[in-house]
Amino acid sequence: MENTSGQGKKAIVPAEIDGWNWGAFLLNWIWGIGNNTFIALLMFVPFVNFIMPFVLGVKGSAWAWQNKEWESIEHFKAVQKKWAYWTAIVYLFFIAAFAGLFFIIMSSMKDSDAFKLAESQFESSRQASEIIGKPFSTGLPSGSIETSEPSGKATISFGVEGSKGKGTVYFDAVKELGQWKINSLVLEEEGTGKRIDIDPHATTSAPVEGVVAVTPALAEKTATPVDVEKVVITTSEVNVGAAKAKAGVRKPTGDVNEFWGNFTWDDLSADEKKLWAVLGWNGRIWGSESESPASEETSWAKLSEAERAALTSLGYDKKSWNKE
């Protein structure tokens, strides 16, 4: 058969090449420029660009044969095969890049101070423990975080699954003066769709064993005058290794690292958990010998403002944190 390629409409299109063209369909106008088929530039015309890829897929091979000279049918097939090959490479690259970017964004959101605080408050909630159970795992979050030091806001949701059930957690948080605060924390049970407002202060912590709360009435009945405020402070430091505080932040005595190292996660008060959550700690990794948050390997100078503020509240300073 005579090679009539490149002769425009007079060219006779061989039957063996007149079929679907993946390069023309997927790379459309780019393929059109490379194959002298400039009708592909209609891709830039609104509305027409919706149907043009399909037209190119069907008619592309015939138009390319008519509009450009080819050495032979085999040469034409080889070139179009390369277009299809590189089309697949380009699309796979963009899919992988998009997936990678999505994972990086979601991972950075999970590593944010706002997420850590919400996870810590959920972890310390008695309601969450009763509904989801412990231990529990969290999925990648979705939502948005906007920060402009020292303020910001976050609206995020993430999946959660525990020994008793699973669901989705939604929370809204604001950052004021460098500190994140949870405005609302809601759990939606999977299956029932029931929503429960999580109260982070309703913790599973038990009262301090062997400690009697001293009230003014009791103080009046004792033979020796009792300083109520002093007794309350003292009781929070009794049995440091086992005491479980309900609220507040204890003041470390002695070596600050050894002081906090004596506690389990459940021993910590809700307020203490919030502070440690800012540094990346939660009930799953507290006490773990193989896993710790990034803040543990970060010097005081490189910590965020929020992290340094949390450490200060926990009794640390630059010298004790850097172990100088």
Secondary structure, DSSP 8 states (H G I E B T S, - for coil): ----TTSGGGS---TTT-S--HHHHHHHHHHHHHTT-GGGGGGGSTTHHHHHHHHHHHHHHHHHHHHS--S-HHHHHHHHHHHHHHHHHHHHHHHHHHHHHHHHHHHHHHTSHHHHHHHHHHHHBHHHHHHT-SSEEE---EEEEEEETTEEEEEEEEEEEESS-EEEEEEEEEEETTEEEEEEEEEEETTT--EEE--TTSB-----TT-----HHHHHHSSS---HHHHHHHHTTTTTTT---SSS-----S-HHHHHHT--GGGS-HHHHHHHHHTT--TTTTT-SS---GGGGS-GGGS-HHHHHHHHHTT--HHHHTT-
